[in-house]
Amino acid sequence: MTVHYPIVLEAEESGAVSAYVPGLPVYAAADTHKKAERAIRKVLTAYLETHPGRRSAAQVRVARFSDRPKLEVRIVGVAAMIGARRSATKARASRAKPYNISPAPLSPAARRQIQQLAHDLLQPSAVRLSDLPIAAGLALATGDETLREQIEVLAREPGAVAQLTGLGDGIAIARVQSSIQTKLDRFNR
């Protein structure tokens, strides 16, 4: 099994480069970034050999700062560090042309499990705002009318989204509602 561990490299004022693994007691330092990478790799290897199966509980996020139109700091995924984004044209095209893949038939037990998962995700504070459209798509895919009605309420009532996620950022809620409406349109009866 492959496990990924975040590693932070920082140049110190002295010129040394420190490296550490967030969430684990693994640290190293060297004269250059390359040497610090080698050192942290050796220390992490030694640590994991003596502590097999140990995982970091750290969650890596990135703070994105914008000064237009006003000062704002947003927390985004690590993909933002490497510029993983789609052009507006590609995004529009992917929304306009959904994949023409027929869904695989589900066993009744699998359908019940997915319905339960969707139901659990649509409980207050069970889902992050950014993951709500995914949970909505899952709920709609089950074909359950009660879940569909709940998704329709989320698509039209910002207060329902705020209550479900515990957040009140109106712009972010509007974006999520737009994504949920797109999912509803795709699952149109």
C-alpha positions in Angstrom: 0.0 0.0 0.0 1.2 3.5 -0.8 0.9 6.2 1.7 1.7 9.9 1.1 3.3 12.0 3.8 3.5 15.8 3.5 7.0 17.2 3.9 7.8 20.9 4.6 11.1 22.4 3.6 12.0 25.8 5.1 15.1 28.0 4.5 16.3 29.4 7.8 18.0 32.8 8.2 21.3 31.1 8.8 21.1 29.5 5.3 20.3 26.0 6.6 17.3 24.2 5.3 15.0 22.6 7.8 12.6 19.7 6.8 9.8 18.1 8.8 6.8 15.9 8.4 3.7 17.5 9.9 2.0 15.2 12.4 5.0 13.0 13.0 8.2 13.6 15.1 10.4 13.5 12.0 12.8 16.4 11.5 16.1 17.0 9.5 18.3 19.9 8.4 21.0 20.4 5.8 22.9 23.0 3.9 20.7 22.8 0.7 17.2 21.9 -0.3 18.4 18.8 -2.1 20.4 17.6 0.9 17.5 18.4 3.2 15.2 16.2 1.0 17.7 13.4 1.2 18.0 13.7 5.0 14.3 13.8 5.6 13.8 10.8 3.4 16.3 8.8 5.4 14.9 10.0 8.8 11.3 9.2 7.7 12.4 5.8 6.4 14.0 5.0 9.7 11.0 6.3 11.7 8.6 4.2 9.6 10.7 1.1 9.9 10.5 1.4 13.7 6.9 2.5 13.7 5.2 0.4 11.0 1.8 1.6 9.9 2.1 5.0 11.5 0.3 7.7 9.6 0.4 11.5 9.9 -2.9 12.9 11.0 -2.0 16.3 9.5 -4.3 17.7 6.8 -2.5 19.8 4.3 -4.3 22.9 2.9 -3.0 26.0 1.2 -3.8 29.6 2.1 -4.5 31.6 -1.1 -4.2 35.4 -0.7 -5.9 37.9 -3.0 -5.9 41.6 -2.9 -8.6 42.1 -5.6 -11.2 43.4 -5.2 -10.6 43.3 -1.4 -8.0 41.6 0.8 -9.0 38.0 1.2 -7.4 34.8 2.4 -9.0 31.5 1.4 -8.1 28.0 2.3 -7.8 25.8 -0.8 -6.6 22.3 -1.7 -2.9 21.5 -2.3 -3.6 21.2 -6.0 -3.6 25.0 -6.1 0.1 25.0 -5.4 0.8 23.3 -8.7 -1.7 25.3 -10.6 -4.1 22.4 -11.2 -7.0 24.2 -12.8 -9.1 24.0 -15.9 -9.7 26.8 -18.3 -13.2 28.3 -18.4 -13.6 26.8 -21.9 -12.8 23.2 -20.8 -15.0 23.6 -17.7 -17.9 24.7 -19.8 -17.3 21.9 -22.3 -17.2 19.2 -19.6 -20.5 20.5 -18.1 -22.1 20.7 -21.5 -21.2 17.2 -22.6 -21.7 14.8 -19.7 -20.0 11.4 -20.2 -22.2 8.9 -22.0 -21.4 6.0 -19.7 -24.3 3.9 -18.7 -24.5 3.3 -15.0 -23.8 -0.2 -13.8 -26.8 -1.9 -12.3 -26.7 -1.9 -8.5 -27.7 -4.7 -6.2 -30.5 -3.8 -3.7 -27.9 -4.1 -0.9 -25.5 -1.7 -2.7 -28.3 0.7 -3.4 -29.3 0.7 0.3 -25.7 1.3 1.4 -25.4 4.3 -1.0 -28.7 5.7 0.1 -27.6 5.4 3.7 -24.3 7.1 2.9 -26.0 9.9 1.1 -28.5 10.3 4.0 -25.6 10.4 6.5 -23.7 13.0 4.4 -26.7 15.3 4.3 -26.9 15.6 8.1 -25.8 18.9 9.7 -22.0 19.4 9.9 -21.4 16.0 8.2 -20.2 17.5 4.9 -17.9 20.4 4.0 -19.4 23.1 1.8 -17.0 22.3 -1.0 -18.0 18.6 -0.9 -21.8 19.2 -0.8 -22.3 19.0 -4.7 -20.6 15.6 -4.6 -22.9 14.5 -1.8 -25.9 15.9 -3.8 -24.8 13.9 -6.9 -24.6 10.8 -4.8 -28.0 11.4 -3.3 -29.6 12.0 -6.7 -28.0 8.9 -8.2 -29.8 6.7 -5.7 -33.2 7.7 -7.2 -34.6 8.2 -3.7 -37.4 10.8 -3.8 -36.8 11.9 -0.2 -33.2 12.6 -0.9 -34.1 14.3 -4.2 -36.5 16.6 -2.3 -33.7 17.5 0.2 -31.4 18.3 -2.7 -34.0 20.5 -4.4 -34.4 22.5 -1.1 -30.6 22.9 -0.9 -30.5 24.2 -4.5 -33.1 26.9 -3.9 -32.7 27.9 -0.2 -29.3 29.4 0.9 -30.4 29.1 4.5 -30.7 25.3 4.1 -27.1 25.1 2.9 -25.9 27.4 5.7 -27.7 25.2 8.3 -26.4 22.0 6.8 -22.7 23.1 6.7 -22.7 25.6 9.6 -21.2 28.2 7.3 -22.5 31.6 6.3 -20.4 32.8 3.3 -23.1 33.9 0.9 -20.8 33.9 -2.2 -19.5 30.4 -1.5 -23.1 29.1 -0.8 -24.3 30.6 -4.1 -21.5 28.8 -6.0 -22.4 25.5 -4.3 -26.1 26.0 -5.0 -25.2 26.5 -8.7 -23.3 23.3 -8.7 -26.2 21.5 -7.0 -28.6 22.9 -9.5 -26.4 21.6 -12.3 -26.5 18.1 -10.7 -30.3 18.4 -10.5 -30.5 19.3 -14.2 -28.4 16.3 -15.1 -30.7 14.0 -13.1 -33.8 15.7 -14.5 -36.7 13.3 -14.4 
